[in-house]
């Protein structure tokens, strides 16, 4: 292939150029089809990857694992901002209870089905179940804005999806502590305790970095330097966690949580969000390039089962959580339908989980999450719209207005 004859610098630069342009072009198509950008990025990666046109050399793809680590630090930092003391006190135990039920129920059901029905390894089943707890809020939030939905149902939904990814990060960290680092074997007690200790220390590191950043952000600090300092600390946290083979997710989430509670500075998170789109697009494109289409013939049934079992787990988990919390029947009956989407955090965790499993199992895990994420992003908005309509979150006047705008 001609691209492989280039120097290493030229190869890297042209690879990044091709990736970004292909992602941009595919999102032009998905926008016309009213599909989320994530779908376009994943499809772009599939097209330029080994499964279709094989434009990007395999050695380049294998060397891009660091992109997922960087992308996850941004995602986890952004999740941390939702943990304001005032908001947590205001929402009370009700939302936390619902979130724990809908997250953990889905994860437990997926783990049980994979381990006992398909006879897959405990390590694989546990990691897939942990990833199943995640929910992608983007599609749901866009649907809420599109239809001008509001009320108790919407408030509960937004609080649940904000806490959901945080619960997922914690559950996944616990799962990785139970899974050995070599070949996906169950770890020894000493290894588990050491990993738990490293995770606790990483959370402490995150809070310390949040404190340090709050002191560095003086009133006269320029926007450029604010962003530089934040990125330096984020990358530093990720690098230190990598030394002891611990996920940076909890540490970066604690970093974001510590900073927002110390400063109430929402602007910094907006700056980081403006900086992150190219990195996140590369992350999803790399995910698509790692998707092996031929593997679907081997474990397509497992992927389809995961797709439907997770939806059932989310729905019944939310139903039970709402019943225990004593919410209204409209919230209880329809909240689960709005928790279907799964994308960014789940894909990033799949990359981390892949490293802990044997090659075949790791590829299966990644492919299941990637393919199901596309399906979830396709059905998620329609499912959320159904929930908003049936719960009464969309006023009749608003329905007529939207219908008139679409004619």
C-alpha angles and dihedrals in degrees: 000000000000094000091060090061092065126099117267093255093049090045093054095045095046091045091055090046092052092046095051094044093047090050091050093049095048092050088057087061097043091049090058088051089048092241124142120264090244089068091052093050093049092047090049090054091049092051097049093037131087094276095067125005097000093215096149116063115244093235089059092051092050090052095054098077090109089068091068090051092052093045091051092053089057092047094048093046090053092049090055093064091069091066099083114155092229093051093047091051091047097050092045125188095316097079093039090052093050092047093051092049097047094043101043096039091056092047094048094048093049092048093050094048094048094046102040103027102037095026092227121161120283091239093053094044093048095049093046090049091050091051090048089067092069123099126193108225098191098084093045093048092049090051091050091052093044094057098033091237118180143159139076093319093054093045091052092045094051093049092048095051090047091055095037098077091046090055088048092053091051093046092048092050090053090047093052089050088058094048122074121240094230120070096333094284120153109267127239121256090254091052092048093050092046092050091048089050091051090050092051090049091048090055089051089049089053093053091046090052089049089055092046092050092048089057094045093052098083118175092254094051111123122237091245093054092044089058093043093053093047094050092046091056093043092052091043091054091048092049095049091048090050090056091064094034095247125140112253091216100097093041094052091045089052088048091056092043094049094048097048092049093048098045110015084220108157093166094073091059090051089052092051091048090054090051097046106063096089091048093047092047090052088048093056092042091053087049090055092048089055092053110108107207094191090061092069090078088061102046106009091123091055090052094049091048090051090050094055099034092054091051090051091046092051093048098047092039090055090044093053093043092052091047092053092044091049098235124162119284092248092058091042095050100043110025093089092059090062093054097066103102119095126176135113105036093036093052092048091050090048088059091051092046091050090063092057096052135067113273097261095045092044092053090048091052093049095045093049092052094044096049094042091048089060090050092046091051089051097051098029099081093047091048091049091048090052091051093048092049096046094045092052093242090131110067119227091242090051091051092054091046093052092045090052091049091053094052 
